[in-house]
Amino acid sequence: MEDPATARRGGRALRDAPIAVIAAELEAMSGPILEGREATFRDILADTIAKDAYLCLPSARRVFHGDAPEGERRIAGVMPHYGLFLGPMRYLVRRRGGAWEVEVRIEVEPPAGAARLELPDCGLSAALGGAVACRGTPYARSGSTDACPGSGVFSTRATPAAIRALLARWSTEAEAYWNRDARAFALPVRYDFDFVVAGEARARGLRVDLSVPLAPTCGRTPYFYAMRAGWSLPVLAHEVGHVLGLLDEYEALSGIVRCYPKTPFPGAEISRMGLSMREETRLLPIHHYLVLRRFFCREPRTTDPYADAIR
């Protein structure tokens, strides 16, 4: 594929747009949902780009509605989280037929010796029948800002069939939040998330973006430490956002202890990356832009996101 950084339009090389212009374009695409919240999301835009080793700044209008070159790129690097650790960012972006496709494949190692899987709801009942314990309020409908509210008892035996059913559900329904919101904002991008048992993808010659254990419970652990069977689908959609290079939009360490509940940045309570556990929070045009923007950039000379902090 032609290097997107040198792709030309009308004989002129692609130039960086001022970040204020990009922010204004994204606000126009977002519509009234951002009214009164513009400053927060301008800060999120600037902060995320400043921490990214992919350095270019195409306009939002060009990313979504311009004549980007056809082809595909594997995006790979790390992003800093809370200033405490670097988390992996790996995914495939494809430009085809005037639209975008984004793919993420995550393989999980089944939990050794686990008797049961904690689940967030009754969603596997149809696939597993009476093998699912199911009572109480699904985690995503609990009204809590806790990712693991304990609002019900949902579990099943940790059999190979149950794990495959769980991963099949994840593969279908986590991406649905991303595609729902892309459609809502009329953005030409489709997401495809694939969760597989460790070894299967490579045996089939498929790319793997992240390899992690499958933890049999719910819990607050980094996405690159484990995928957790007890995470609700909204939380899972949030965690895949980290694989796509997005950062959390809430106060560091909030939500870990009861005396400090999850506290999104002012205005970010509408965002999937701000309140992960709510069905109704959204992946806004800014999030889709940040994922697609890297397609236009040169390969980073380093994966250290701080290498060009002074530039």
N, C-alpha and C positions, 0 to 999 in steps of 0.2 A: 504494500500500500504506500502511496505517496505520503511523505512525512507531513502530517497535518499542520505542523508549525510553519511549513513553507508553502502550504496550499495557497493558490492565488485566485483572486476574484477580480475580474476586470483589469488584469495586469498588475494588481497591487498586492503586496504581501499582507497577510493577516496581521493586524496590529492589536495590541492590548487596548481594551476600553477602560476608561476611568471607572473605578469601583463605584463611584456615586451614580454613574450612568447605568451600570449593571443593576445596582440596587433599585433604581427608579423603574427600570424595565420589569424586574421581578415583582415589584409592588403593583404595577399596572396589570400584570398577568394574574396576580393573586386576587385582585378585586377587593371587595369590602371586608373580607375576613382579616385583613391586615390593618384596618383603620385603627389608629391609636397605638399600634404595635410596631410601627416602622423602625423606630430607633433600635429596638431589641434585635430585630432581624438584620438590620444593617451591621450591627456589631457582630452578630453571628457570622454573617458573610465575610466580613473583613478578618475576623479572628481565624476562621477555618482556612481561608486562603493563605493567611500569613504563616500558618503552621504546616502547610502542605509543600512537599518537595516538587510537585508539579506546578510550574511557575506562571503559566500563561493566563491571560484574562480576556477570553473572547466575550463579546457582548452576549447577553441572554437572548436577544432577538436572533443573532446569528446561530446560536446553539440550537434553538428550537425551530426556527423558521428560515434559516439560511441554507446555502448550497454546500453543506459540508461534504467532503470527499467520501465516497463509498469505501468500505473496508472494515476491518476489525482490529482491535488492539487489546492486549492483555495489560491491565493496569495492576501494578504491584508496588507496594511500598509499606510504610507504616505511618500512623498518625499518633500524636501524643494525647494522652487522656489524663486530665487533671494535673498535668505536670509531674505525674508519678510513674507512668509506664508508657511504653510504646506498643500499640496494638496493630496487628497486621491488617492490611487493606489489599484485597485481591479480587478481581472480577474481570469479566470480558465485556467490552462495548463493541457493538456492531452497528454500522450505518448501512442501511439497505432500503432501496426503494423510497428514499426521502423520509425514512423514519428510523428510530433508534430501537435497538434491542440490547438489554443488559442481562447477563447471565451470571449466576453465582452457583457453584456446586460445593456443598459441604459434606464431607464424609465423617461418620461418627463410629466410634468403637463401642459396641454394646457393653453395658456394665457387667463385669465379671462377678458372679456370685450373688447378684441382687435377686431377691425373691419377688418383689413387686415394683411397679412403676407408679409413682404419683402422677396424676393427670390433673389438668386445670378445669375440666368439665366432663360432660357426658358424650363428647363428640365422637368417641370411638365405639359407642354402643352398637351402632348399625353394623360396623365391620366385625366386631368381636362378640356381639350378642350379649348373653348373660354373663360373660366373663368379666364385665366391668362393674365395679362398685360405684354407685352413682347416687349421691344424695347431697342436698344443700344448694347453695348459690354458686354458679360458675364464677371463677376468679375474675374474669373480665367484666362481670356484671355486679361485682360486689360493692361498687362505689368507693372502694378504698384506693388510696394512692400507693399501697404496698403491692409490689409485684407478686408476692406470695401471701395473700390475705388469710388463707386458711378458712375460707367461708363455706367450705363443704368438704366432703370426703369423696374423692374420685381416684380410683386406682384399678390396676389390672395386673395379672401375673406377668413377669418380665420374660415372656416367651419370644422366640424369634418371630412368630406371627404377629404378636402385639407390637414389637419394635418396627416391623415393616409397615404395619398399619399406621403407626404414629408418624413415621417418616413420609409415607405417602400423603397423609393429611397435611403435614407441614409443607410438602412440596407444592400442594395445590392452594392452600389457604393463606400462607404467609405472603406470597407474592400478590395475592388478591388485594391486600391493603394498598400496595404500591400502584397496582394497575387501576384500582378504583380512583385513587387520587389523581393520577396522571390524566385519566379521562375527565374527571371533574373540572380540571383546569385546562382541558383541551390541548394537552401536551402530547406530541407524537413519539411516545416512548412506551415500550412494553417490557416487563420484567419477567424473568424465568428463573425461579429458585428450585434447586434440586438437592434433596437430602438423601444420602445413600449410606448403606452399611459399609464400613471400612473394607477396602480391597475390591469391591465390586466395580467401582468406576475405573480403576486402573486395569482391571481384568478385561474391561470392555474398551480400553484405550481412550477413556474420557479424561478431560482435564479436571483436576481437583484444585479448588481454591483455598480450602481450609480443612485441616484434619484435627478433630478434637474428640475426647471421650463423650459418651452420652451418660450424663448423671441421672440417677433414677428418681430424683426428688426435685422440688422447686428450691430456689435459693438465689442469693445475690452473689454471683461470681462473674468475672470477666468473660466475655464471649469467646475468647481464645483459650480459656481454661477448660470450658465444657459447654455443650448445649444441654439444657435441662428438661427432662420429660415433663416436669410440672409447670413450665412456663406457659402462659396463655398465648394464644395466637397474636394478639397485639404486641405483647412483650417480644415474642420471637421476631416479628416484623421490625421492631426497633433494633434488636440485636444484629439482624442482617444489615441494618443501616450502618453499623460499625464496620462490617466487612466491606461495605461500599465506601468507607472513608468518611462517614459523618461522625460528629462528636455529640456528646450529651449536651442538652440545653437546660440543665438544672444545676443547682448549687452542689459543688463537690461534697461528697459524703452524705448528702441528705437522703433520707429513706433507708439508711442502714440501721439506725436505732429509732425506737418509738418516740423518743423525746425530740427528734429532729426529722419530721416527716418530709417526704419528697417535696422539694421546693423548686419548681421551674423558674427560669428567668422571667422577669416581668413581661407578660404577654405571650410567653412560650407555652402556656397551658393549652393552646390550640394545636400544638405540634406533637407529632409522633415521637420526636427526639426530646421533647420536654416532659410530657406525661405519656410514658410508654404503654401503660396498662389499660388505657381507655379505648373502647371501640371507635369512638367518634373523633379522636385526634387525627390530624392530617399530616401527610407528607406534602409540603408546599412546593411551589415552583422553585424556591431557593434550594431545596434538597435535591430535586431532580437536576437542577443546573450544576450543583457541586459534583454530582456523580458523573455527568456527561462532559463537563468542562475539560477534564483531563485528557479526553480524546484528542484535543487540539494542541496539547503541549508536547514539547520535546521530551524524550526520556530523561528523567532526572540524572544528574551526574553523581548523585549520592542518594541513599534512602534516608539520610538523616534530615528530618524536617526542619531542624534548627540551623542547618549549614549555611543558609542564606538569610538568616534572621536579620542581618544588617545589610540592606541592599537598597 
